[in-house]
Amino acid sequence: MTHFVLVAGAWLGSWAWRDVLPDLRAAGHDAHPLTLSGLSDRQGEPAGQQTHVQDIVDEVERRDLRDVVLVGHSYAGIPVGQAAQRIGERLARAVFVDANVPHDGESFVSGWPDGRASVEAAIAEHGGFWPPPAAEDYDGQGLTGEQIARIVSGSTPHPGTTLTEPAVLARPLDELPATYVKCLLDGPEPGDDVAALLKGETWRLVTLETGHWPMFSRPRDLAGVLLGAAGDGR
């Protein structure tokens, strides 16, 4: 049995994986959607980027999970990539779903050379939190109106320090067994940093014909990709 630990990106919580879970469980695996500190039903809890890394490690160790597939969507790829290194032999594979990947000593906003100032300004203007997008910001991402409404209604402000604190990697990320899921409506190619990782022997690329939030727009297809990644990890 594979144990999937699923972490959604900025503004989201464990609820975002609702439509992905049935197919994972029907295939005989276990699934643990995780809400990170300071988000969703954990609003008010203090959170930095290393808090989020520890949230993931604690979930794995508290449940004594093995044969773990860690799944990080968007921002969550940064703490998931770090946690994947820290759980050692418990890890079967990491899956980055249209995600940022960590770089030692760099933060989430470090990867936004053109948008860093606007993100940092938004955090400063909203009491240390990055405000969720408006409904119109989800246009062109393969989402129905109902799906957009669900995302918007469930989103909560994202703790800003998690976006500005640097990642800490013990060794090169290309040593991880990993799958990168590129959602093509959000851009036809992975970024240069991911493209470099994909040149290694342990990373592989999968594409989905949908937008940046496939757990809402194409949940069954995403579940199929995750099940395939679990097979790769054995």
Secondary structure, DSSP 8 states (H G I E B T S, - for coil): --EEEEE--TT--GGGGTTTHHHHHHTT-EEEEE--TTSGGGTTS---HHHHHHHHHHHHHHTT--SEEEEEEGGGHHHHHHHHHHTGGGEEEEEEES-----BT--TGGG-TTTHHHHHHHHHHTTTEE----GGGGTTSS--HHHHHHHHHH---EETHHHHS-B--SS-GGGS-EEEEEEGGG-SS--HHHHHHTTSSSEEEEEESS-S-HHHHSHHHHHHHHHHHHHHH-
